[in-house]
Amino acid sequence: MKALKSQLASEVLADPVARKHLREILTRGASNGAPPSEFEFRRPNGETVKISPRIVPKAKAA
């Protein structure tokens, strides 16, 4: 959950369109085993950021 605390994550999750797009990519990748694709997110200042979400499995305690 560390990545969700980043400034970029806060900006993406605050934007309804970017949040919906991110959710679609992550659920599509999880359902068919395909790696998630990337998408572009436009910050309020006009800067475009290319986001490539990665699903990293959490290590289980022994």
Secondary structure, DSSP 8 states (H G I E B T S, - for coil): --GGGSHHHHHHHHSHHHHHHHHHHHHHHHHH------EEEE-TTS-EEEE-----------
